[in-house]
Each structure stands twice: as structure tokens, then as C-alpha cells.
Amino acid sequence: MQSHEPTAATPAPLLRAEGVSLEYTAGERVVRATHRVSFDLHPAERLVLLGPSGCGKSSLLKALGGFIAPVEGRITLDGRRITGPGPQRVMVFQEFDQLPPWKTVLHNVMFPLLASGQAPRAEAERRALRVLEQVGLASFAHAHPHMLSGGMKQRVAIARALAMQPRILLMDEPFAALDALTRRRMQQELLALWAQVRCSLVFVTHSIEEALVVGHRIVLLSPHPGRVRAELNAHAFDLESVGSPAFQAQAQRIHHLLFEETAQPEAATA
């Protein structure tokens, strides 16, 4: 069996999922969402969980956030088991209506800092204004959510998460409900923002193209229950390489791995 112990060449991961099985109750049935899923996340890495609907991607993200507990295996941060939510791991969902409509954009971003006691009001406002500047919404600080487009609301949600200064940003299909042009622009903005803050990112999607654009590394999950089918390196790809022969070849390979029932797990490759 291959050792997972860190070496000088492979430093210890920031976060580690080891043999994680997740279950949920549907009526009188217990349904297994994932089965013994394992992967690592390193500092400043962008990791994508990619798979078809029902493969447990969102459940895994909730487990990484500490909102649900594995029935088998464990998830650790800095080697310590995750037992509940914490400010070092912040989630961004795809729903645009996650912003309280009676609060201004500025107060929406400040709210979790104040509610958690992480910062006094003056510091919360300073942080909020800084991240709003980073996401290009400083001029909308005193607007209310109903005045914003869908993409702008999602930028507010990202700003609110970044104001918490998390070590890990967890994003659950954040751009899935956007039109194609807005989604591409949001991908571009996310990558530019990541270049500034350099936090670790776990990004859930069912889009092969988005996975290649956003991720440094892609964990492919099989259909229900989710198992790790493969890990692939995506460092070579970005928005500029979409449509290139290499990009299309990797996309076809991923499609084959995801939907070919006889495919077997393989080691990460370039």
C-alpha cells in the first residue's frame, strides 16, 4: 500500500479526507452518498470535485465544512479531526437569495464578522470595504440585494466569505445558475481574486470545462454512491486554453472516465 506520510518533497496537506463514507436518510431508507472517498488539499491549491448529479459532491463539501459527520473514515485539518463548522472553512452556495434583502451590500459582508465575534464593528467595516473593492463592488456598498444582478449577488457572497479570512473556501456550484457569459466572467473574476488572496479552494461542479479552468487538480467521482474514480492534474489549463487541442483531449478523457461504467480508478496524471 502506498504511504500517505509527508516527505520533504511532498509536504503535509492542509486538509485530508481519508476513506470518507457519508449517508443520509430518505424516508425509512438510509442512502449512501459517498463510499470511502480519499483526497488531500494543500495550501493555496484549487481542488475541484467533479461528477454527475447524485455522486455526493455537495455532501462531501458539507462534510469538509463540518456540517455533517462521516459514518466511516475521517476528515482532518492540520492533522486534527474536523468535528464541526469553523471560521477557517467558509462555504459559498449557488443560491442568489442567500443575502438578507433588508441589509445593504456592506452590512451583508460585515454580518458574519459581527455575528461570530471575529471582529469589532470598525474592523468588520474595514475588512468588508476592502473585499468589496477586490470583487469590484465598492461602489455598490450601500445598495440592497434587489438592485444587483445575479452575478453581482454572487460576488457579494464571495466577498462575505473572504472577509472571514478563511484558510479554505468551499464553493458549491456557485456559478451553475448563471447564464453562460456571466458564468465565464465569474470564473475569470474568481481566478483573479484567488491570485490576490491565495487561500485553498475546494470547488464543486458538474461541468468538465469549468473543472479544467478552475482547478489545479480534479477529483473525479463516480455515479451514486460517489467513489474516487481518478485524480487528474489541471495546472496546464486556464480560460485562455479553452478550445485548444490539449484542453479538448483532456475534456474527452474526463468524459470517458466519468461515464464509462467499466472505468477503473487511476493515479493522478498530467
N, C-alpha and C positions, 0 to 999 in steps of 0.2 A: 504494500500500500504506500502511495506517495505521501511523504511527510508534509505537513502544513506548518511546521515550525519556521519562524522567520530566520533569515540569514542576513549577512552583511549586504548581499546583492538583492535580497527581497525583504525589505523592512516590514515590520509588523503592520497588519492592516488597521485602519481606524475602526472599522465595523466588520463583524464576521457573522454570517448565518451558517449554522452547522446542522445539517440534517433536519431542517425545519419542516414539520408537518402541521398544517392548520386545518381546523374543522369548524363547521357552523351547523346550526340546527335549522332544518326546513320542515316545519310541522312536527311530525313524530320521527322524522328521519335525521340521522346525522350524516352530513355530507363532507367528504374530504376535499378541501380546496387545493392543497399542495401536499406533495409527498416527498419528504426527505430532501429538501432543496438546500443546497450549499453554495455560497459565493462569498467573496471578500470585497470590501470597498476601502480604497486607500485615500490618504489625504489629497485634496484638490483633484480628485478623479470624478469624471462624469460617467456613471454607470446606468445603463438602460436595461429595464426588464421588458422584454418583448414577447408577445404571444397572443394567440387568439382569445376571443371573449370566453370567459369561464375558466381560464387557466390559473387563476389565483393571483394575478399581478397586484390588484388593489388590496387583496387580503395580505399579501406579503408586505406591501408598503405600510399598511396599518400596524402590522406586527413590528416592523422596523421602528415605527413611531411609538411603540409601547402601548397601543390601544387594544390589541388582542394578544393573547399568550399562546405560544405553540403548545400543541398536545404532545409533541415529540421534538427533540433537538433543542437548540438554544440560539439566541442572538446576543452578541456581546459588543460593547463599545469600550475601546481601550482595554479589552480583556475582561471587563466586568459585565455580568449578565444584565440585560435590559429587563426591567420589571414593570415599567410604566412610562407614561409620557415624560418628557423633559425638555427644557429650553434649548438644549444642544441639537435637537431634531425638530424641525418645523415643517408642517405639511402645507401644500398648496393644492387645492382641488380644482376641478374643471368648472364647477358651477359658478356663474357670474353673480348670483344673488347671495353670495356669502358675505357681502358688505352691508352692515346695518344702514338702511336708507336715510335715517334721520341724522347720521353723523357725516360731517364733511370728510373729504378725502384725507386731510391732515389728521383729523380725530380718529378715523378708521385705522390709520397706520400707527397712531400713538396708543390706541386702546390696549393691545396685548401687553405692551410695555408697562402700562399703568396697572392693568388688572393683575399681572404676575408680580408686581412689585420690583421688577427688574431695573426700573429707572424712575427717578422723580420727574415731575411734570416738565421742568425746564430741559432736562436731559432727554426725555422722551420726545419733546418737540424738536430739539436739535437733531436727534437721530432721524426722526420722521422726515424733516425737511431735506436732510442730506440724501436719503434713499429716494425720495421723490425727485430730486434733482438727477440722480443716477438713472432713473427709469423715464426721465423726460416729462414728468408731470408736475413740476414745481409750480407752473402757472395755474394748475387746477387744484391747488392745495385747499382752497376754500369752496370748491364746488361740491355738490352732492352726487351720489352714485347715479341717479336717474339722468344726469346731464352728460354721462360718459358713454362711449361706445363699448361694445363687448371686449375688444382688445385693450382699451384703456382700463376697464374694470379689472381685467386680469393682471395688468401691470400694477395696479394698486394692491392687489392680493400678493403679488410677488414682493412689492416694496414692504408691505406689512410683515411678511415673513423675514425679509432681510434685515429689517430694523431690530429684530431679536438677536441679530448677530449669531446665527446658528453655525455649528460646525458642519451640519448635514442638512441640506434642503431636500425634502421629499415631495415630488411633484406627480400627481395622479392624473395623467392625460390632460394637462392643463390647457391645451390648445385644441382639443378634439371638437369643441362646439363652434369653433371659429370658421369663417369662410377661408378658402384656400390662400388668397392673397394676404389676409390678416395673419393667418397661421404662419406663413413663410416669414412675414415681418417679425412676428413674435419670436420665432426661432432665432432669427438674426439678433434681435434685442437680447434674448436670453444669453446667447453666446458672448455678446459684447459685455453684458453685465457680469457674467461669470469671470471674464478676464480681469475685471476690476476686483471682485470680492474673493475669488479663488476658494470658495467653500466646496466641500464634497457634495455631489448631486446624485440622487437616485431618481430616475425619470421613468415613469410607466407610459407605454404607448402600445398601440396595436398596428402602427404604421411602420413598415420596414424602412421607407425613405427617411422618416423622422428619426428613427433609431440610429441610422448611419450618420445623419447630420449632427445630432445632439451628443451621441455617446463617444467616449474613449473606448469603452468596452461594452459589449452587448451580451446579456444572459438570455438565451432563448429558452422559453418554457413550452412544454408540450401541452396539447389539449387536456382538458379535465381528467383527473386531477393533475395540477401542474408539477412537472418534473423538469430538471435541467436537462435539456436536450443538447446544448452546445454553448460554448463561450467563444465569442469572436472579437478580434481586435478591430476597432474602427478609427484609430488615430489618423489614418491616411485620408479620411473623408471629411468634407465640410460642405457648406452651401455652394461654394464655388465648383465643387467636383460633381454635383448632381448632373446626371446625364452623360458623364464620361463613361467610356467602356469599362474601366475598373469598377466604378460605382455600380453600374448596371449588372456586372458579373457577380459582385458580392450580393446585390439585392436578389438576384436569381438564386444564388446559393442558399441564402437565408430562407427564401420562399420554399425551396425544396426541403430544407431541414425542418421547417415548421409544419409542413403539410404532407410530407411523405411519411406515412404511418410506420414504415419499416426502418426509418432513420434511427441510428443509434447515437448516444452521447459521444462527443469527441472533445479532444483537448483544444484549448484556445489556439487559434492560428491567425496569421496576418491576413 
